[in-house]
Structure formats: C-alpha cells, structure tokens
Amino acid sequence: MLKGISPRLNADVLHALASMGHGDMLVVVDTNFPAESVAQQTMLGHLLRIDNVSAAEAVEALLSLMPLDTFIDDAATRMEVVGAPEEMPKVQHEVQAAIDRAEGKHWPLVPVERYAFYERAKEAYCVIQTGERRFYGCFTLTKGVIPPETE
C-alpha cells in the first residue's frame, strides 16, 4: 500500500505505467477478451491484471496517475457493439464518466469496430485484464504528457 496511490494498482501495473512514454497505449479489457494471446503480441509481452474490479474502477485508478494524450483524437477508445456501433452499454457509460472526471471535462470515447480493436490492442504497450464481466468492457487509453511545474 502506498500513500496517494490507488490500492487497485499493483506493482506490475505501476511499473508498466512508469515505463510507458508519451503516445504509448494501454488496453483495459473485460474477462471475455482474448487477453492472454493479445498481450503476448504487445510491447510488454505478457498480460497484466487488475482483478475483482469493474472496467470503470480500473480506468479511474489508471487515470489517477496517467494523463491522456491531448495531441490525438483517439486517446480513449471503446470497442463497438457488434451490429449496433452507436450503442453504448452501461459499462461504457461508466468508463466515459470515469474519464470525464479524471480529465475534468468531457472526453469522448471513440468507437472502434471489434476486429479493428483486436488489431489495435496488439500494437499497444500492454493489456490489463479487469474483473469486468459485462460485455464490451474493452477500452484503449493513450498516455499523454505531464507538463513541468511552473517556477
């Protein structure tokens, strides 16, 4: 347990967050996502876990330490619902709210078609599987920069 750091973030996840640079992307996925096989194709090369929490709880913890990339339009994405790409299930609304709170403004989740999402995930720095059991609890987050403190 560390002061000021969410206890949801284990040592492996903290190391990955610290190792990522600006523009590196992480993937937060539900329990149904083929996380192990996709994670083996990422830069990190193995799966990370934040067990027993929802996708929104995991995203909230991650964004308590990691800023989103302001230089791109798709710094936060969600997997589209097959056959209903405009539909946003409750789990996605919860993650949207967590992102908005972390960023202090509305930050739209960009929809990504299911198979395109799988391919995008393979290009990520890492995959973090949560305990989320609801369908479509899959998201990407791209790391931004932390500006220097003003003197």
C-alpha positions in Angstrom: 0.0 0.0 0.0 1.4 3.4 -1.0 0.1 6.8 0.2 -1.8 8.6 -2.6 -1.8 5.7 -5.0 -4.9 3.6 -5.6 -4.6 0.2 -4.0 -6.1 -1.2 -7.2 -2.8 -0.6 -8.9 -0.5 -3.5 -8.2 3.3 -3.3 -8.6 3.3 -4.8 -12.2 0.7 -2.2 -13.4 2.6 0.6 -11.7 5.8 -0.5 -13.4 4.1 -0.6 -16.8 2.6 2.9 -16.3 6.0 4.3 -15.3 7.7 2.6 -18.2 5.3 3.9 -20.8 6.1 7.1 -22.6 4.0 9.8 -24.4 2.0 8.2 -27.1 2.2 4.7 -25.7 -1.2 3.0 -25.5 -2.6 0.5 -22.9 -5.7 -1.7 -23.3 -8.2 -2.3 -20.5 -10.3 -5.4 -21.2 -13.1 -7.4 -19.7 -13.0 -11.1 -18.8 -14.2 -12.3 -22.2 -11.5 -10.6 -24.2 -8.7 -12.9 -25.5 -6.3 -11.1 -23.2 -3.5 -13.6 -22.9 -3.0 -14.2 -26.6 -3.2 -10.5 -27.5 -1.0 -9.4 -24.6 1.8 -11.7 -25.9 1.9 -9.6 -29.0 2.2 -6.2 -27.2 5.4 -4.4 -26.3 5.3 -5.7 -22.7 4.7 -9.2 -24.0 2.7 -10.5 -21.1 -0.7 -9.9 -19.5 -1.3 -7.6 -16.5 -4.3 -7.9 -14.3 -6.4 -5.7 -12.0 -8.7 -8.4 -10.7 -12.0 -8.0 -8.9 -12.8 -4.6 -10.2 -15.0 -3.2 -12.9 -13.6 -1.6 -16.0 -14.6 1.8 -14.7 -12.8 1.3 -11.4 -9.7 0.2 -13.2 -9.8 3.2 -15.6 -10.3 5.5 -12.7 -7.3 4.1 -10.9 -5.1 4.2 -14.0 -6.1 7.8 -14.9 -5.3 8.9 -11.3 -1.7 8.6 -12.4 -1.7 8.7 -16.2 -2.8 11.7 -18.3 -4.5 11.1 -21.7 -2.7 12.3 -24.9 -4.0 15.7 -26.0 -2.2 15.5 -29.3 -4.5 12.9 -30.9 -8.3 12.5 -31.4 -8.5 8.9 -30.3 -6.6 8.8 -26.9 -9.6 7.0 -25.4 -11.5 4.4 -27.4 -14.1 1.8 -26.8 -15.0 -1.5 -28.6 -18.1 -1.1 -30.7 -21.1 -3.3 -30.1 -21.4 -5.7 -33.0 -24.4 -4.8 -35.2 -25.1 -1.6 -33.2 -21.9 0.6 -33.4 -23.6 3.7 -32.0 -24.9 1.8 -28.9 -23.1 2.4 -25.7 -23.7 -0.2 -23.0 -23.8 0.8 -19.3 -20.2 -0.3 -18.8 -19.1 2.1 -21.5 -21.1 5.0 -19.9 -19.4 4.2 -16.6 -16.0 4.4 -18.2 -16.9 7.6 -20.0 -17.8 9.1 -16.7 -14.6 8.0 -15.1 -12.6 9.5 -18.0 -14.5 12.8 -17.8 -13.9 13.0 -14.0 -10.2 12.3 -14.4 -9.7 14.8 -17.2 -12.0 17.5 -15.7 -14.0 17.7 -18.9 -16.0 15.6 -21.4 -13.5 13.4 -23.3 -15.4 11.3 -25.9 -14.7 7.6 -26.2 -14.0 7.0 -29.9 -15.7 3.8 -31.2 -13.6 1.1 -32.8 -15.0 -1.9 -34.7 -14.5 -5.2 -32.8 -11.8 -6.8 -35.1 -10.1 -3.4 -35.6 -10.0 -3.1 -31.8 -8.2 -6.5 -31.6 -5.6 -5.4 -34.1 -5.2 -2.0 -32.3 -4.7 -3.9 -29.0 -1.8 -5.9 -30.5 0.0 -2.6 -31.1 -0.4 -1.5 -27.5 2.3 -1.2 -24.8 0.3 -3.6 -22.6 -3.0 -5.3 -21.9 -4.7 -5.1 -18.5 -7.5 -7.5 -17.8 -10.1 -6.5 -15.2 -12.7 -8.5 -13.4 -15.4 -6.8 -15.6 -17.9 -9.5 -16.7 -20.2 -7.3 -18.7 -19.8 -7.4 -22.5 -17.9 -4.6 -24.3 -15.9 -3.6 -21.3 -12.9 -3.0 -23.6 -11.0 0.3 -24.0 -7.7 1.8 -25.1 -6.0 4.7 -23.4 -3.1 6.6 -24.8 -0.6 8.2 -22.4 -0.1 11.9 -22.6 2.5 14.2 -21.1 2.8 15.9 -17.7 4.0 19.4 -18.1 6.8 20.8 -16.0 5.9 22.7 -12.8 6.0 26.4 -13.3 8.7 28.3 -11.4 
